[in-house]
Amino acid sequence: MSSSVRLCEVGPRDGLQNEPETLSVAQRAAFITALAQAGHKHIECGAFVRAASIPQMADTAAVLAALPPLPGVALTALVPNLEGMEAALAAGCKSVAVFTATSESFSRKNTNANVAESMQRIEQVAARCRSSGTQLRGYVSTVLHCPLEGRTDPARAVAIAERLRALGCAEISFGETTGKATPAEVRVLCQLIQAAGLMDCSALHFHDTFGMGIANALVAYEAGARSFDSSAGGLGGCPNAPGAAGNVATEDLLHLFAGLGVSTGVDLALQVRAGQVVAAALGRALPGRAWRALIQSPR
Amino acid sequence: MSSSVRLCEVGPRDGLQNEPETLSVAQRAAFITALAQAGHKHIECGAFVRAASIPQMADTAAVLAALPPLPGVALTALVPNLEGMEAALAAGCKSVAVFTATSESFSRKNTNANVAESMQRIEQVAARCRSSGTQLRGYVSTVLHCPLEGRTDPARAVAIAERLRALGCAEISFGETTGKATPAEVRVLCQLIQAAGLMDCSALHFHDTFGMGIANALVAYEAGARSFDSSAGGLGGCPNAPGAAGNVATEDLLHLFAGLGVSTGVDLALQVRAGQVVAAALGRALPGRAWRALIQSPR
Protein backbone atom coordinates (compact mmCIF):
# COMPACT_ATOMS: atom_id res chain seq x y z
CA MET A 1 0.00 0.00 0.00
CA SER A 2 1.12 3.51 -0.73
CA SER A 3 2.22 5.33 2.39
CA SER A 4 1.20 8.82 1.41
CA VAL A 5 -2.03 10.66 0.73
CA ARG A 6 -2.92 13.96 -0.89
CA LEU A 7 -5.01 16.44 1.02
CA CYS A 8 -7.11 19.28 -0.32
CA GLU A 9 -7.67 21.89 2.40
CA VAL A 10 -11.15 23.28 1.83
CA GLY A 11 -11.40 25.54 4.89
CA PRO A 12 -11.11 28.85 3.04
CA ARG A 13 -14.00 27.94 0.68
CA ASP A 14 -16.25 25.06 1.76
CA GLY A 15 -15.46 25.88 5.38
CA LEU A 16 -15.92 29.64 5.45
CA GLN A 17 -18.81 29.59 2.97
CA ASN A 18 -20.86 27.64 5.50
CA GLU A 19 -20.00 29.77 8.54
CA PRO A 20 -22.24 32.69 9.49
CA GLU A 21 -19.46 35.30 9.59
CA THR A 22 -17.94 36.98 6.55
CA LEU A 23 -14.19 37.50 6.90
CA SER A 24 -12.28 40.33 5.29
CA VAL A 25 -9.99 39.89 2.30
CA ALA A 26 -6.93 40.29 4.54
CA GLN A 27 -8.21 37.69 7.01
CA ARG A 28 -8.91 35.17 4.28
CA ALA A 29 -5.52 35.77 2.67
CA ALA A 30 -3.77 35.32 6.03
CA PHE A 31 -5.62 32.03 6.55
CA ILE A 32 -4.67 30.68 3.11
CA THR A 33 -1.05 31.76 3.61
CA ALA A 34 -0.88 29.99 6.98
CA LEU A 35 -2.28 26.82 5.40
CA ALA A 36 0.35 26.93 2.67
CA GLN A 37 3.02 27.39 5.34
CA ALA A 38 1.73 24.24 7.04
CA GLY A 39 2.60 22.34 3.86
CA HIS A 40 -0.65 22.18 1.92
CA LYS A 41 -0.15 21.86 -1.82
CA HIS A 42 -3.82 22.10 -2.69
CA ILE A 43 -6.08 24.73 -1.13
CA GLU A 44 -9.62 25.59 -2.08
CA CYS A 45 -9.24 29.34 -1.89
CA GLY A 46 -12.63 30.85 -2.72
CA ALA A 47 -15.45 31.03 -5.21
CA PHE A 48 -16.47 33.25 -8.12
CA VAL A 49 -20.14 33.46 -7.27
CA ARG A 50 -22.62 36.28 -6.79
CA ALA A 51 -21.69 38.21 -3.65
CA ALA A 52 -25.37 38.78 -2.96
CA SER A 53 -25.96 35.03 -2.66
CA ILE A 54 -22.77 34.09 -0.80
CA PRO A 55 -21.22 37.15 0.84
CA GLN A 56 -18.61 34.96 2.56
CA MET A 57 -16.99 34.38 -0.86
CA ALA A 58 -17.18 37.94 -2.16
CA ASP A 59 -13.93 39.46 -3.43
CA THR A 60 -12.16 36.17 -4.11
CA ALA A 61 -10.16 37.99 -6.78
CA ALA A 62 -8.92 40.43 -4.14
CA VAL A 63 -8.01 37.52 -1.84
CA LEU A 64 -5.90 35.96 -4.59
CA ALA A 65 -4.27 39.32 -5.29
CA ALA A 66 -3.44 39.73 -1.58
CA LEU A 67 -1.55 36.44 -1.35
CA PRO A 68 2.25 36.28 -1.38
CA PRO A 69 3.78 34.00 -4.02
CA LEU A 70 2.99 30.40 -2.96
CA PRO A 71 5.11 28.29 -5.32
CA GLY A 72 3.90 24.73 -5.82
CA VAL A 73 0.53 25.39 -4.23
CA ALA A 74 -2.58 24.85 -6.34
CA LEU A 75 -5.22 27.39 -5.40
CA THR A 76 -8.61 26.22 -6.62
CA ALA A 77 -11.63 28.48 -6.87
CA LEU A 78 -15.20 27.29 -7.30
CA VAL A 79 -16.97 28.50 -10.46
CA PRO A 80 -20.68 27.79 -10.90
CA ASN A 81 -20.83 28.72 -14.60
CA LEU A 82 -19.06 30.38 -17.51
CA GLU A 83 -19.51 33.84 -15.99
CA GLY A 84 -17.69 32.70 -12.86
CA MET A 85 -15.06 31.01 -15.03
CA GLU A 86 -14.31 34.25 -16.85
CA ALA A 87 -14.03 36.08 -13.55
CA ALA A 88 -11.63 33.40 -12.30
CA LEU A 89 -9.48 33.74 -15.42
CA ALA A 90 -9.48 37.51 -15.09
CA ALA A 91 -8.21 37.06 -11.52
CA GLY A 92 -5.34 34.89 -12.77
CA CYS A 93 -6.78 31.68 -11.39
CA LYS A 94 -4.99 28.55 -12.63
CA SER A 95 -7.32 25.96 -11.10
CA VAL A 96 -11.09 25.91 -10.85
CA ALA A 97 -13.72 23.55 -9.53
CA VAL A 98 -17.21 22.79 -10.78
CA PHE A 99 -19.97 21.04 -8.92
CA THR A 100 -22.96 18.85 -9.47
CA ALA A 101 -24.92 16.38 -7.38
CA THR A 102 -26.10 12.80 -7.35
CA SER A 103 -29.65 13.79 -6.40
CA GLU A 104 -31.86 16.01 -8.50
CA SER A 105 -33.47 17.85 -5.58
CA PHE A 106 -30.14 18.81 -4.07
CA SER A 107 -28.82 19.97 -7.43
CA ARG A 108 -31.84 22.19 -7.94
CA LYS A 109 -31.64 23.61 -4.42
CA ASN A 110 -27.88 24.14 -4.56
CA THR A 111 -27.41 25.33 -8.15
CA ASN A 112 -30.92 26.10 -9.37
CA ALA A 113 -30.39 23.53 -12.13
CA ASN A 114 -31.12 19.86 -12.45
CA VAL A 115 -28.20 17.49 -12.89
CA ALA A 116 -28.39 17.50 -16.70
CA GLU A 117 -28.43 21.32 -16.75
CA SER A 118 -25.52 21.48 -14.33
CA MET A 119 -23.57 19.12 -16.61
CA GLN A 120 -24.22 21.49 -19.53
CA ARG A 121 -22.78 24.39 -17.50
CA ILE A 122 -19.82 22.19 -16.59
CA GLU A 123 -19.23 21.37 -20.28
CA GLN A 124 -18.98 25.09 -21.02
CA VAL A 125 -16.55 25.66 -18.16
CA ALA A 126 -14.55 22.58 -19.17
CA ALA A 127 -14.20 23.87 -22.74
CA ARG A 128 -12.92 27.20 -21.43
CA CYS A 129 -10.48 25.33 -19.16
CA ARG A 130 -9.06 23.52 -22.18
CA SER A 131 -8.73 26.72 -24.20
CA SER A 132 -7.07 28.55 -21.31
CA GLY A 133 -4.95 25.72 -19.88
CA THR A 134 -6.74 25.85 -16.54
CA GLN A 135 -6.81 22.86 -14.19
CA LEU A 136 -10.31 21.52 -13.54
CA ARG A 137 -11.67 19.72 -10.49
CA GLY A 138 -15.17 18.27 -10.24
CA TYR A 139 -17.36 17.87 -7.18
CA VAL A 140 -20.18 15.37 -6.96
CA SER A 141 -22.22 15.92 -3.84
CA THR A 142 -24.82 13.73 -2.07
CA VAL A 143 -22.95 10.60 -3.16
CA LEU A 144 -24.56 8.38 -0.49
CA HIS A 145 -27.25 10.46 1.21
CA CYS A 146 -29.15 13.60 0.27
CA PRO A 147 -30.63 15.93 2.88
CA LEU A 148 -33.77 16.15 0.73
CA GLU A 149 -34.09 12.68 -0.80
CA GLY A 150 -32.51 10.38 1.79
CA ARG A 151 -30.33 7.55 0.50
CA THR A 152 -28.87 8.02 -2.96
CA ASP A 153 -27.33 5.51 -5.36
CA PRO A 154 -23.53 5.61 -5.27
CA ALA A 155 -23.46 3.97 -8.72
CA ARG A 156 -25.13 7.13 -10.04
CA ALA A 157 -22.46 9.24 -8.32
CA VAL A 158 -19.75 7.19 -10.01
CA ALA A 159 -21.48 7.47 -13.39
CA ILE A 160 -21.50 11.27 -13.01
CA ALA A 161 -17.85 11.16 -12.00
CA GLU A 162 -17.04 9.24 -15.19
CA ARG A 163 -18.64 12.01 -17.23
CA LEU A 164 -16.70 14.66 -15.29
CA ARG A 165 -13.51 12.71 -15.96
CA ALA A 166 -14.33 12.55 -19.67
CA LEU A 167 -14.86 16.33 -19.63
CA GLY A 168 -11.29 16.77 -18.39
CA CYS A 169 -11.52 16.94 -14.61
CA ALA A 170 -8.09 16.09 -13.21
CA GLU A 171 -9.72 15.04 -9.95
CA ILE A 172 -13.28 14.30 -8.88
CA SER A 173 -14.24 14.83 -5.26
CA PHE A 174 -17.01 12.58 -3.91
CA GLY A 175 -18.93 14.63 -1.36
CA GLU A 176 -20.71 12.79 1.44
CA THR A 177 -22.79 15.87 2.08
CA THR A 178 -24.91 14.86 5.05
CA GLY A 179 -22.29 13.15 7.21
CA LYS A 180 -24.79 10.34 7.80
CA ALA A 181 -22.96 7.65 5.87
CA THR A 182 -21.28 4.91 7.87
CA PRO A 183 -18.22 2.83 6.97
CA ALA A 184 -20.15 0.00 5.31
CA GLU A 185 -21.61 2.45 2.78
CA VAL A 186 -18.24 4.09 2.20
CA ARG A 187 -16.72 0.71 1.38
CA VAL A 188 -19.40 0.14 -1.25
CA LEU A 189 -18.75 3.57 -2.75
CA CYS A 190 -15.00 2.94 -2.89
CA GLN A 191 -15.53 -0.45 -4.55
CA LEU A 192 -17.60 1.25 -7.24
CA ILE A 193 -14.95 3.94 -7.73
CA GLN A 194 -12.27 1.25 -8.04
CA ALA A 195 -14.38 -0.82 -10.44
CA ALA A 196 -14.80 2.24 -12.68
CA GLY A 197 -11.02 2.74 -12.72
CA LEU A 198 -11.43 6.17 -11.15
CA MET A 199 -9.65 5.80 -7.80
CA ASP A 200 -6.41 7.45 -8.96
CA CYS A 201 -8.31 10.62 -9.87
CA SER A 202 -10.81 10.60 -6.99
CA ALA A 203 -10.90 12.41 -3.67
CA LEU A 204 -13.17 11.57 -0.75
CA HIS A 205 -14.92 14.45 0.96
CA PHE A 206 -16.45 13.61 4.34
CA HIS A 207 -18.41 15.57 6.90
CA ASP A 208 -18.28 14.92 10.62
CA THR A 209 -21.93 15.77 11.33
CA PHE A 210 -22.59 12.38 12.94
CA GLY A 211 -19.03 11.77 14.12
CA MET A 212 -18.26 9.37 11.25
CA GLY A 213 -15.68 11.51 9.41
CA ILE A 214 -12.48 9.81 10.57
CA ALA A 215 -13.90 6.29 10.53
CA ASN A 216 -15.08 6.88 6.96
CA ALA A 217 -11.69 8.27 5.94
CA LEU A 218 -10.02 5.21 7.48
CA VAL A 219 -12.12 2.70 5.57
CA ALA A 220 -11.76 4.73 2.37
CA TYR A 221 -7.98 4.71 2.80
CA GLU A 222 -8.03 0.97 3.39
CA ALA A 223 -10.16 0.60 0.25
CA GLY A 224 -7.51 2.38 -1.80
CA ALA A 225 -8.42 6.07 -1.59
CA ARG A 226 -5.36 8.32 -1.53
CA SER A 227 -6.87 11.81 -1.73
CA PHE A 228 -9.04 13.50 0.88
CA ASP A 229 -10.71 16.87 1.36
CA SER A 230 -10.70 18.33 4.87
CA SER A 231 -11.16 21.63 6.61
CA ALA A 232 -9.02 23.43 9.20
CA GLY A 233 -10.54 22.90 12.63
CA GLY A 234 -13.60 21.29 11.06
CA LEU A 235 -14.87 24.60 9.66
CA GLY A 236 -18.05 24.38 7.66
CA GLY A 237 -20.89 23.60 10.02
CA CYS A 238 -24.09 23.42 8.10
CA PRO A 239 -25.85 26.82 8.08
CA ASN A 240 -29.15 25.03 8.70
CA ALA A 241 -27.84 23.35 11.88
CA PRO A 242 -25.84 25.74 14.07
CA GLY A 243 -23.47 23.87 16.33
CA ALA A 244 -23.43 20.83 14.11
CA ALA A 245 -20.02 19.76 12.91
CA GLY A 246 -18.87 20.52 9.40
CA ASN A 247 -16.21 19.10 7.16
CA VAL A 248 -13.96 16.47 8.62
CA ALA A 249 -11.22 18.38 10.46
CA THR A 250 -7.79 18.45 8.86
CA GLU A 251 -6.08 18.06 12.25
CA ASP A 252 -8.07 14.89 13.03
CA LEU A 253 -7.10 13.51 9.62
CA LEU A 254 -3.43 14.41 10.17
CA HIS A 255 -3.53 12.67 13.57
CA LEU A 256 -5.10 9.57 12.00
CA PHE A 257 -2.59 9.34 9.17
CA ALA A 258 0.38 10.04 11.44
CA GLY A 259 -0.76 7.11 13.58
CA LEU A 260 -1.01 4.89 10.51
CA GLY A 261 2.45 5.91 9.31
CA VAL A 262 0.98 7.60 6.23
CA SER A 263 2.65 10.78 5.01
CA THR A 264 0.51 13.85 4.27
CA GLY A 265 3.17 16.51 3.73
CA VAL A 266 1.38 18.76 6.23
CA ASP A 267 2.83 19.76 9.61
CA LEU A 268 0.26 19.30 12.37
CA ALA A 269 1.60 22.06 14.64
CA LEU A 270 1.55 24.57 11.77
CA GLN A 271 -1.91 23.36 10.77
CA VAL A 272 -3.13 24.09 14.30
CA ARG A 273 -1.59 27.55 13.97
CA ALA A 274 -3.46 28.14 10.70
CA GLY A 275 -6.63 27.21 12.55
CA GLN A 276 -5.76 29.76 15.21
CA VAL A 277 -5.48 32.41 12.50
CA VAL A 278 -9.02 31.76 11.30
CA ALA A 279 -10.39 31.22 14.83
CA ALA A 280 -9.07 34.64 15.81
CA ALA A 281 -10.71 36.15 12.73
CA LEU A 282 -14.02 34.45 13.55
CA GLY A 283 -13.71 35.34 17.21
CA ARG A 284 -14.46 31.83 18.44
CA ALA A 285 -13.04 28.35 18.83
CA LEU A 286 -13.28 25.89 15.96
CA PRO A 287 -15.16 22.62 16.45
CA GLY A 288 -12.33 20.23 15.47
CA ARG A 289 -11.42 17.64 18.11
CA ALA A 290 -7.66 17.45 17.70
CA TRP A 291 -7.50 21.20 17.12
CA ARG A 292 -9.20 21.85 20.48
CA ALA A 293 -6.98 19.35 22.24
CA LEU A 294 -3.79 20.72 20.71
CA ILE A 295 -4.42 24.41 21.36
CA GLN A 296 -4.75 23.43 25.05
CA SER A 297 -1.62 21.32 25.24
CA PRO A 298 0.57 21.30 22.16
CA ARG A 299 2.86 18.29 21.80
CA MET B 1 -19.66 -12.26 13.20
CA SER B 2 -22.06 -11.52 16.00
CA SER B 3 -24.50 -8.79 15.08
CA SER B 4 -24.96 -7.27 18.51
CA VAL B 5 -22.83 -5.38 21.01
CA ARG B 6 -23.19 -4.50 24.68
CA LEU B 7 -22.89 -0.88 25.72
CA CYS B 8 -22.05 0.52 29.12
CA GLU B 9 -23.33 4.10 29.41
CA VAL B 10 -20.81 5.94 31.56
CA GLY B 11 -22.27 9.46 31.31
CA PRO B 12 -23.59 9.66 34.88
CA ARG B 13 -20.17 8.77 36.33
CA ASP B 14 -17.17 9.08 34.01
CA GLY B 15 -19.02 11.80 32.13
CA LEU B 16 -20.30 13.99 34.94
CA GLN B 17 -17.24 13.43 37.12
CA ASN B 18 -15.14 15.21 34.51
CA GLU B 19 -17.49 18.15 33.94
CA PRO B 20 -17.08 21.35 35.94
CA GLU B 21 -20.67 21.50 37.19
CA THR B 22 -22.08 19.45 40.06
CA LEU B 23 -25.64 18.29 39.42
CA SER B 24 -28.23 17.70 42.10
CA VAL B 25 -29.35 14.24 43.21
CA ALA B 26 -32.67 14.71 41.40
CA GLN B 27 -30.94 15.80 38.18
CA ARG B 28 -28.60 12.80 38.23
CA ALA B 29 -31.47 10.41 38.97
CA ALA B 30 -33.51 11.86 36.09
CA PHE B 31 -30.55 11.41 33.74
CA ILE B 32 -30.03 7.76 34.76
CA THR B 33 -33.75 7.06 34.44
CA ALA B 34 -33.84 8.55 30.94
CA LEU B 35 -30.86 6.40 29.93
CA ALA B 36 -32.61 3.28 31.19
CA GLN B 37 -35.72 4.29 29.25
CA ALA B 38 -33.54 4.50 26.12
CA GLY B 39 -32.76 0.82 26.55
CA HIS B 40 -29.43 0.75 28.41
CA LYS B 41 -28.92 -2.39 30.45
CA HIS B 42 -25.64 -1.25 31.99
CA ILE B 43 -25.21 2.24 33.40
CA GLU B 44 -22.32 3.59 35.42
CA CYS B 45 -24.37 5.46 37.96
CA GLY B 46 -21.94 7.12 40.37
CA ALA B 47 -19.00 6.65 42.71
CA PHE B 48 -18.50 6.10 46.42
CA VAL B 49 -15.59 8.48 46.83
CA ARG B 50 -14.81 11.38 49.13
CA ALA B 51 -17.15 14.24 48.32
CA ALA B 52 -14.36 16.69 49.11
CA SER B 53 -12.25 15.26 46.28
CA ILE B 54 -15.00 14.71 43.71
CA PRO B 55 -18.06 16.80 44.56
CA GLN B 56 -19.73 15.78 41.28
CA MET B 57 -20.12 12.24 42.68
CA ALA B 58 -21.28 13.18 46.20
CA ASP B 59 -24.50 11.57 47.41
CA THR B 60 -24.41 8.63 45.03
CA ALA B 61 -26.40 6.67 47.68
CA ALA B 62 -29.13 9.30 47.51
CA VAL B 63 -29.11 9.11 43.69
CA LEU B 64 -29.64 5.35 43.85
CA ALA B 65 -32.42 5.82 46.41
CA ALA B 66 -34.12 8.38 44.16
CA LEU B 67 -34.34 6.03 41.17
CA PRO B 68 -37.55 4.23 40.24
CA PRO B 69 -37.28 0.44 39.93
CA LEU B 70 -35.22 -0.28 36.80
CA PRO B 71 -35.59 -4.02 36.28
CA GLY B 72 -32.84 -5.67 34.26
CA VAL B 73 -30.56 -2.65 34.45
CA ALA B 74 -27.17 -3.09 36.10
CA LEU B 75 -26.21 0.10 37.92
CA THR B 76 -22.50 0.11 38.58
CA ALA B 77 -20.81 2.43 41.07
CA LEU B 78 -17.11 3.10 41.22
CA VAL B 79 -15.44 2.18 44.53
CA PRO B 80 -11.80 3.17 45.10
CA ASN B 81 -11.29 0.99 48.19
CA LEU B 82 -12.93 -1.13 50.91
CA GLU B 83 -14.41 1.96 52.56
CA GLY B 84 -16.16 2.88 49.30
CA MET B 85 -17.21 -0.77 48.89
CA GLU B 86 -18.92 -0.78 52.28
CA ALA B 87 -20.70 2.46 51.44
CA ALA B 88 -21.86 0.94 48.15
CA LEU B 89 -23.19 -2.15 49.94
CA ALA B 90 -24.97 0.02 52.51
CA ALA B 91 -26.63 1.85 49.59
CA GLY B 92 -27.88 -1.46 48.20
CA CYS B 93 -25.50 -1.42 45.24
CA LYS B 94 -25.37 -4.75 43.36
CA SER B 95 -22.53 -3.90 40.97
CA VAL B 96 -19.28 -2.06 41.62
CA ALA B 97 -16.23 -1.12 39.59
CA VAL B 98 -12.59 -0.87 40.61
CA PHE B 99 -9.83 0.86 38.72
CA THR B 100 -6.13 0.67 38.14
CA ALA B 101 -3.78 1.81 35.40
CA THR B 102 -1.17 0.55 33.00
CA SER B 103 1.26 3.32 33.89
CA GLU B 104 2.65 3.90 37.37
CA SER B 105 2.60 7.70 37.18
CA PHE B 106 -1.05 7.83 36.19
CA SER B 107 -2.01 5.35 38.90
CA ARG B 108 -0.25 7.48 41.53
CA LYS B 109 -1.82 10.69 40.27
CA ASN B 110 -5.30 9.19 39.92
CA THR B 111 -5.46 6.94 42.99
CA ASN B 112 -2.49 7.99 45.12
CA ALA B 113 -1.22 4.43 44.88
CA ASN B 114 1.15 2.64 42.54
CA VAL B 115 -0.24 -0.20 40.44
CA ALA B 116 0.76 -2.91 42.97
CA GLU B 117 -0.90 -0.99 45.80
CA SER B 118 -4.04 -0.42 43.73
CA MET B 119 -4.18 -4.18 43.03
CA GLN B 120 -4.04 -4.82 46.79
CA ARG B 121 -7.02 -2.50 47.30
CA ILE B 122 -8.81 -4.28 44.47
CA GLU B 123 -8.14 -7.67 46.11
CA GLN B 124 -9.87 -6.42 49.26
CA VAL B 125 -12.86 -5.12 47.31
CA ALA B 126 -13.00 -8.33 45.24
CA ALA B 127 -13.12 -10.46 48.42
CA ARG B 128 -15.99 -8.36 49.73
CA CYS B 129 -17.78 -8.73 46.38
CA ARG B 130 -17.52 -12.51 46.69
CA SER B 131 -18.81 -12.52 50.27
CA SER B 132 -21.70 -10.19 49.38
CA GLY B 133 -22.57 -11.54 45.92
CA THR B 134 -21.81 -8.20 44.26
CA GLN B 135 -20.92 -7.98 40.56
CA LEU B 136 -17.41 -6.64 39.95
CA ARG B 137 -16.09 -4.69 36.95
CA GLY B 138 -12.44 -3.70 36.49
CA TYR B 139 -11.05 -0.65 34.71
CA VAL B 140 -7.53 -0.52 33.35
CA SER B 141 -6.69 2.97 32.20
CA THR B 142 -3.83 4.33 30.03
CA VAL B 143 -3.80 1.09 28.01
CA LEU B 144 -2.00 2.63 25.02
CA HIS B 145 -0.99 6.15 26.03
CA CYS B 146 -0.52 7.91 29.36
CA PRO B 147 -0.84 11.68 29.72
CA LEU B 148 2.25 11.63 31.95
CA GLU B 149 4.43 8.87 30.45
CA GLY B 150 3.48 8.88 26.77
CA ARG B 151 3.16 5.52 25.03
CA THR B 152 2.43 2.55 27.28
CA ASP B 153 2.76 -1.18 26.64
CA PRO B 154 -0.62 -2.76 25.82
CA ALA B 155 0.82 -6.17 26.83
CA ARG B 156 1.13 -4.77 30.34
CA ALA B 157 -2.50 -3.61 30.22
CA VAL B 158 -3.57 -7.12 29.20
CA ALA B 159 -1.46 -8.70 31.97
CA ILE B 160 -3.22 -6.47 34.51
CA ALA B 161 -6.57 -7.42 32.99
CA GLU B 162 -5.70 -11.10 33.46
CA ARG B 163 -5.12 -10.47 37.15
CA LEU B 164 -8.42 -8.57 37.42
CA ARG B 165 -10.17 -11.47 35.72
CA ALA B 166 -8.59 -13.91 38.18
CA LEU B 167 -9.83 -11.73 41.04
CA GLY B 168 -13.38 -12.17 39.80
CA CYS B 169 -14.07 -9.22 37.52
CA ALA B 170 -16.97 -10.16 35.25
CA GLU B 171 -15.80 -7.57 32.74
CA ILE B 172 -12.62 -5.57 32.30
CA SER B 173 -12.80 -2.20 30.57
CA PHE B 174 -9.69 -1.12 28.65
CA GLY B 175 -9.48 2.65 28.95
CA GLU B 176 -7.74 4.59 26.18
CA THR B 177 -7.45 7.55 28.49
CA THR B 178 -5.80 10.16 26.29
CA GLY B 179 -7.78 9.71 23.09
CA LYS B 180 -4.47 9.83 21.18
CA ALA B 181 -4.44 6.23 20.05
CA THR B 182 -5.11 5.56 16.39
CA PRO B 183 -6.65 2.47 14.77
CA ALA B 184 -3.34 0.67 14.18
CA GLU B 185 -2.61 0.70 17.92
CA VAL B 186 -6.15 -0.39 18.76
CA ARG B 187 -5.77 -3.40 16.47
CA VAL B 188 -2.62 -4.43 18.33
CA LEU B 189 -4.39 -4.07 21.67
CA CYS B 190 -7.33 -6.18 20.47
CA GLN B 191 -5.00 -8.88 19.15
CA LEU B 192 -3.37 -9.07 22.60
CA ILE B 193 -6.77 -9.25 24.31
CA GLN B 194 -7.81 -12.05 21.95
CA ALA B 195 -4.54 -13.92 22.44
CA ALA B 196 -5.06 -13.82 26.21
CA GLY B 197 -8.55 -15.28 25.77
CA LEU B 198 -10.09 -12.19 27.37
CA MET B 199 -12.19 -10.72 24.57
CA ASP B 200 -15.48 -12.18 25.81
CA CYS B 201 -15.07 -10.40 29.14
CA SER B 202 -13.50 -7.16 27.82
CA ALA B 203 -14.96 -3.75 27.04
CA LEU B 204 -13.26 -1.03 25.04
CA HIS B 205 -13.39 2.49 26.45
CA PHE B 206 -12.42 5.22 24.00
CA HIS B 207 -12.16 8.98 24.22
CA ASP B 208 -12.78 11.34 21.32
CA THR B 209 -10.18 13.92 22.30
CA PHE B 210 -8.42 13.67 18.91
CA GLY B 211 -11.49 12.63 16.94
CA MET B 212 -10.46 8.95 16.84
CA GLY B 213 -13.26 7.53 19.03
CA ILE B 214 -15.52 6.10 16.35
CA ALA B 215 -12.70 4.90 14.10
CA ASN B 216 -11.17 3.11 17.08
CA ALA B 217 -14.50 1.55 18.01
CA LEU B 218 -14.92 0.38 14.41
CA VAL B 219 -11.55 -1.37 14.24
CA ALA B 220 -12.08 -2.85 17.72
CA TYR B 221 -15.45 -4.23 16.59
CA GLU B 222 -13.86 -5.67 13.47
CA ALA B 223 -11.16 -7.21 15.68
CA GLY B 224 -13.82 -9.01 17.72
CA ALA B 225 -14.73 -6.56 20.51
CA ARG B 226 -18.41 -6.73 21.45
CA SER B 227 -18.61 -4.43 24.48
CA PHE B 228 -18.06 -0.68 24.52
CA ASP B 229 -18.22 2.13 27.05
CA SER B 230 -19.64 5.45 25.88
CA SER B 231 -21.10 8.61 27.28
CA ALA B 232 -24.31 10.47 26.47
CA GLY B 233 -23.52 13.42 24.22
CA GLY B 234 -19.79 12.81 24.70
CA LEU B 235 -19.87 14.04 28.30
CA GLY B 236 -16.57 13.88 30.13
CA GLY B 237 -14.29 16.49 28.65
CA CYS B 238 -10.98 16.43 30.42
CA PRO B 239 -10.98 18.95 33.29
CA ASN B 240 -7.46 19.98 32.29
CA ALA B 241 -8.55 20.84 28.75
CA PRO B 242 -11.82 22.79 28.66
CA GLY B 243 -13.55 22.42 25.33
CA ALA B 244 -11.73 19.21 24.54
CA ALA B 245 -13.95 16.25 23.78
CA GLY B 246 -14.52 13.55 26.35
CA ASN B 247 -15.70 9.99 26.16
CA VAL B 248 -16.81 8.72 22.81
CA ALA B 249 -20.42 9.82 22.43
CA THR B 250 -23.10 7.15 22.77
CA GLU B 251 -25.14 8.67 19.92
CA ASP B 252 -22.17 8.52 17.53
CA LEU B 253 -21.64 4.88 18.50
CA LEU B 254 -25.35 4.10 18.00
CA HIS B 255 -25.22 5.76 14.57
CA LEU B 256 -22.13 3.72 13.64
CA PHE B 257 -23.60 0.40 14.74
CA ALA B 258 -26.97 1.09 13.14
CA GLY B 259 -25.14 1.68 9.87
CA LEU B 260 -23.25 -1.59 10.27
CA GLY B 261 -26.46 -3.49 11.03
CA VAL B 262 -25.27 -4.25 14.56
CA SER B 263 -27.87 -4.27 17.32
CA THR B 264 -27.23 -2.29 20.52
CA GLY B 265 -30.62 -2.52 22.24
CA VAL B 266 -30.61 1.27 22.69
CA ASP B 267 -33.04 3.60 20.93
CA LEU B 268 -31.23 6.56 19.36
CA ALA B 269 -34.10 9.03 19.65
CA LEU B 270 -34.57 8.23 23.35
CA GLN B 271 -30.81 8.42 23.87
CA VAL B 272 -30.84 11.93 22.39
CA ARG B 273 -33.65 12.78 24.81
CA ALA B 274 -31.57 11.50 27.76
CA GLY B 275 -28.81 13.80 26.58
CA GLN B 276 -31.28 16.67 26.54
CA VAL B 277 -32.12 15.92 30.18
CA VAL B 278 -28.50 16.28 31.24
CA ALA B 279 -27.86 19.22 28.87
CA ALA B 280 -30.76 21.09 30.48
CA ALA B 281 -29.33 20.33 33.91
CA LEU B 282 -25.87 21.53 32.86
CA GLY B 283 -27.34 24.55 31.08
CA ARG B 284 -25.38 23.99 27.89
CA ALA B 285 -25.14 21.85 24.77
CA LEU B 286 -23.20 18.61 24.87
CA PRO B 287 -20.21 18.14 22.56
CA GLY B 288 -21.38 14.95 20.82
CA ARG B 289 -21.59 15.16 17.03
CA ALA B 290 -24.69 13.05 16.33
CA TRP B 291 -26.38 14.48 19.43
CA ARG B 292 -25.91 18.04 18.11
CA ALA B 293 -27.11 17.07 14.65
CA LEU B 294 -30.16 15.23 15.95
CA ILE B 295 -31.39 17.87 18.37
CA GLN B 296 -31.47 20.23 15.34
CA SER B 297 -33.28 17.90 12.98
CA PRO B 298 -34.50 14.63 14.45
CA ARG B 299 -35.04 11.82 11.94
Interface residues (C-beta under 8 A of the other chain):
Chain A: G179 K180 A181 T182 P183 A184 E185 D208 T209 F210 G211 M212 G213 I214 A215 A217 L218 V219 N240 A241 P242 G243 A244 A245 A249 E251 D252 H255 L256 A258 G259 L260 G261 A285 G288 R289 A290 R292 A293 Q296 S297
Chain B: G179 K180 A181 T182 P183 A184 E185 D208 T209 F210 G211 M212 G213 I214 A215 A217 L218 V219 N240 A241 P242 G243 A244 A245 A249 E251 D252 H255 L256 A258 G259 L260 G261 A285 G288 R289 A290 R292 A293 Q296 S297
